[in-house]
Every structure is written in C-alpha cells, then in structure tokens.
Amino acid sequence: MSLDIRQLFQATNPGYTLNVENEADRRLYIDFSGVRGSGLISEMRENISFFSPDNPTVQLFTGHIGCGKSTELLRLASELRQEGFHVVYFESSQDLEVGDVDISDILMAIARRVSESLITLDQIELERPKGLQGLLSGAAKLLQTEIDLSAEAALPGIGKVSASTEGSFSAEVGVPGLGQVSASDQNGISLVALGIGKITARAKNSPELRSKLREYLEVRTTNVLDSINRELLEPGIERLKAIGKKGLVVIVDNLDRVERKPKPWGRPQPEYLFVDRGEQLRQLNCHVVYTIPLALLYSNDLNQLSSRFNTDPVVLPMVPVCHRDGREHVEGMELVREIILARAFPTLSAMERVTKITELFDTPDTFDRLCKISGGHVREILRLLNDWIKKDRQLPLSREGLEQVIRTRRNHMMLAITDDEWELLRQVRDRKKVMGEAGYDTLISSMFVYEYRDAEGYWFDVNPILASAPELQDT
C-alpha cells in the first residue's frame, strides 16, 4: 500500500511530543545519545536511582526549545518508573503564566500535581494537612474566592470528590484503572489538590489576583515549604515506600519557557527565580528535575546558579549533521534521516525504511538536503517537512518544492537581522563561538545560531537556513 500524503503530514506534526511509554510513540523514538556527547538521560537517572535513591536530589535541564527536551524527560520518567520510583511529570506552562512567575507559584503547582498524583494510587492515605489547608483558606479569603468544599468538585483526570469545609470528606473517587477508591477522613490530599487548583486557576488568568496571592504567600514561603515537606512529600514518600516504591521524583517541564523579562526592580526573571531564589527551589524533600531557560548558561550568574543547586545544568545540544570543520557527521545524519523514516514507515525495520526513501523524495540527495538544512534541530526538520508537504501535496516530494520552502523560511528570518547581527553571525561562522548574554539574546534565542557538542566541548554554528544568505558569503 502506498503512503498517503495526509498520513505523512499528520505523522510529522512538529508540535507533537513523543512519549516512550506509549507503544506507538516508542516505535518513532530515536536515541541520539551517541552523537549528543554522552548518555545525558542515563546519567540523570543514575544520579537518582544509583547514587542517591533515599536522599533528595535536584537536577537542572536545558537546551534549545524544540530540540527534544520534553521527549527526553518523558523517557527519564519512564525509566525511573521501571526502576520502581513514583514519578510526577507535568508541564508547568499549564499551571503558570510564564511571563510572570514567582517561587510561590512553582511550589504550589508542585504541591497540586503531587497531591493529584498520589490520589490515583491505591493504599495511599495521608493525614489531613492542616498547615496547607490553613494557607489555602487564608489565600481564598484574601482573593475573595469562594471554594465550597462542601460541594462536589472534579479533580483533573480523577473524578468527583466531596469534601466539607472542616477538611473531612467521604466519597468514592473514580480513578482510571483502579475503579472506585474510597476516600476517608484521613486522606486530606484531595482537599489540597482541589484548593490549590481552584485558587491558582483564578490567579493564572488575572494579574491582579496573582499579585494579591503572592503578597500573601511570599512572606510565608518558609511556612509553605515546611508544610509541603512535612504534610505532603515526607509522609507521601513514606507511604510510597510502604507499598514497594523506591521514592518520589517530580519533573517540572517547560520552566525553560519562563520569559526573559525584568521584574519591577529590574532583575531578569530567570535569574531571579533560579539564582536569587534557587535555594528555596532546592529545599523540597524529594527528587526534583527542573527545566531552566537556556539563557542562564550565558549569564554572569551561571556560577552562582551552580552554587545554589550544588550541580551544573545538563544541556541537551542539537543533533550534529556536520563536524565543526564542516565535514559531514555520518552517524548524526543517519539518525536525523531516521526521524522522518520512522514516522513514515513505523512498522518497518531501519534497513527496510532506507529502501523506501524514493517513495518519499524524488532523490536521496533531496532527502539529505532536508536533513542538513535542518541543522539537526528536531522540531525544525519536521516543520520544514510539513511546509514542504503542504506546498507539493503529492509524493514523492520534489527538490524544487524544498528549495521554495527554504527560501521562504530564510527570507522571513533575514527580515529581523541587523547589520551588526550579520557581523556577529560572520564571527560565529569563522570562530564557532558565542560569548555572553548579548550573544545569547541576539543569536541563540532567535535561532540564528545552533549549539552542538563533541569531544572537545561545545561549539556553535550559523543556522544552515541562513548559511547561504548573501550577507554571509565572502566577497
């Protein structure tokens, strides 16, 4: 049966994140660890499971947006679950307004997600968290938010929970895969999840309410941390171990999307959160993985960041399609080709897929052109291919269609580049280096430059889309 052009378009959706716990996604997953410098995810897993399973750890993870961080973090979550840990993975952008974030927002989001996750486990009952409930009641009164705990309310993915204003409740909660779970008076975590969910949902959509909530919580950050640790994380881990789990791991994705905008007093938001307040983020008594903005690696505060968390950030670089001297990176190119071939022919072996290249593209050279022009950026190659499919609307895809897509993308990018920035790009082309915060803000955040890693360390190169621009040609 021939491949349908619409099926290929859907299978190469650049906005879709692979989750290796799903069998269908697992067939599409490509392991790039051999060409990205080392087994980064394996090292992160072993930092928890081998070196410090019983003591809290904090790890920082970053990289270009679209290079596959979420997919790798979901792989980390899957591997830790296989080793016996209870893992809470969530995308913080669903809970937080990334343009305006404070420490209390992050802590409450973690408390909510952990609470909701523990509810879904059989045999997990915690005593009523009086400290957290007190904080939530105070916040609700301040915001004049009516949280009617005597009524039935739905928890995401869980069902209906009936609770009283005093904090006791008795209901049967429908949990997927477990059926009906009876919640007793002692199991107060449902109230925490319900209360935090209602308050933070209101605050996320209102700058005025966020400001009021922070005024209340920020001066109580020590109490918030103490209550989360003492009433939720520590007893939760104790119960988890009692049912055979090795511990609790929280993976907070999408914090790398926190915008690089100044706080009212002038401090950039990423530096404020992870440097100035980093000590508080590392005080949670469980294993935590935070994604952080890539900009912090180019900040003058990088050493302070590492000192706050007692660890260096783990960086996920691009997949190399060439070496720093310009030679083709054979192994990297093979893996980048697999990104497309696996989605087009998921049921075939790697060797069988290679024989199908001319069903997708007019020539193998055209396919290689796509892979090289992507620069090894996972989302970019899918985006280029999607645009190409919409332009040609038939298989095999033509070289002419690809070149049109490349020209369009290049022209759009060039509109934003100033004469000074072209000079910086020429320096990157020749020196393979990017220096300081200005270099990041100007070149990397705009995706004008990509970052790679080899045996000698990190190196940089101009986005291949721009490489043929007249401004980068020697005269």
C-alpha positions, 0 to 999 in steps of 0.5 A: 500500500502506498503512503498517503500524503495526509498520513505523512503530514499528520505523522510529522506534526512538529508540535507533537511530543513523543512519549516512550511509554506509549507503544506507538510513540516508542516505535518513532523514538530515536536515541541520539545519545551517541552523537549528543556527547554522552548518555545525558538521560542515563546519567540523570537517572543514575544520579537518582536511582544509583547514587542517591535513591533515599536522599533528595536530589535536584537536577537542572535541564536545558537546551534549545526549545524544540530540540527534544527536551520534553521527549527526553524527560518523558523517557527519564520518567519512564525509566525511573518508573521501571526502576520502581520510583513514583514519578510526577511529570507535568508541564508547568506552562499549564499551571503558570503564566510564564511571563510572570512567575514567582517561587510561590507559584512553582511550589504550589503547582508542585504541591497540586500535581503531587497531591493529584498524583498520589490520589490515583494510587491505591493504599495511599492515605495521608493525614489531613494537612492542616498547615496547607489547608490553613494557607489555602483558606487564608489565600481564598479569603484574601482573593475573595474566592469562594471554594465550597468544599462542601460541594462536589468538585472534579479533580483533573483526570480523577473524578468527583470528590466531596469534601466539607469545609472542616477538611473531612470528606467521604466519597468514592473517587473514580480513578482510571484503572483502579475503579472506585477508591474510597476516600476517608477522613484521613486522606486530606490530599484531595482537599489540597489538590482541589484548593490549590487548583481552584485558587491558582486557576483564578490567579493564572488568568488575572494579574491582579489576583496573582499579585494579591496571592503572592503578597500573601504567600511570599512572606510565608514561603518558609511556612509553605515549604515546611508544610509541603515537606512535612504534610505532603512529600515526607509522609507521601514518600513514606507511604510510597515506600510502604507499598514497594516504591523506591521514592518520589521524583517530580519533573517540572517541564517547560520552566525553560519557557519562563520569559526573559523579562525584568521584574519591577526592580529590574532583575531578569526573571530567570535569574531571579527565580533560579539564582536569587531564589534557587535555594528555596527551589532546592529545599523540597524533600524529594527528587526534583528535575527542573527545566531552566531557560537556556539563557542562564548558561550565558549569564554572569550568574551561571556560577552562582546558579551552580552554587545554589543547586550544588550541580551544573545544568545538563544541556541537551545540544542539537543533533550534529549533521556536520563536524565543526570543520564542516565535514559531514557527521555520518552517524548524526545524519543517519539518525536525523534521516531516521526521524522522518523514516520512522514516522513514515514507515513505523512498522518497518525495520531501519534497513527496510525504511532506507529502501523506501526513501524514493517513495518519499523524495524524488532523490536521496540527495533531496532527502539529505538536503532536508536533513542538513538544512535542518541543522539537526534541530528536531522540531525544525526538520519536521516543520520544514517537512510539513511546509514542504508537504503542504506546498507539493501535496503529492509524493514523492516530494520534489527538490524544487518544492524544498528549495521554495520552502527554504527560501521562504523560511530564510527570507522571513528570518533575514527580515529581523537581522541587523547589520551588526547581527550579520557581523556577529553571525560572520564571527560565529561562522569563522570562530564557532563561538558565542560569548555572553548574554548579548550573544545569547539574546541576539543569536541563540534565542532567535535561532540564528545560531545552533549549539552542538557538542563533541569531544572537545566541548561545545561549539556553535554554528550559523543556522544552515537556513541562513548559511547561504544568505548573501550577507554571509558569503565572502566577497 
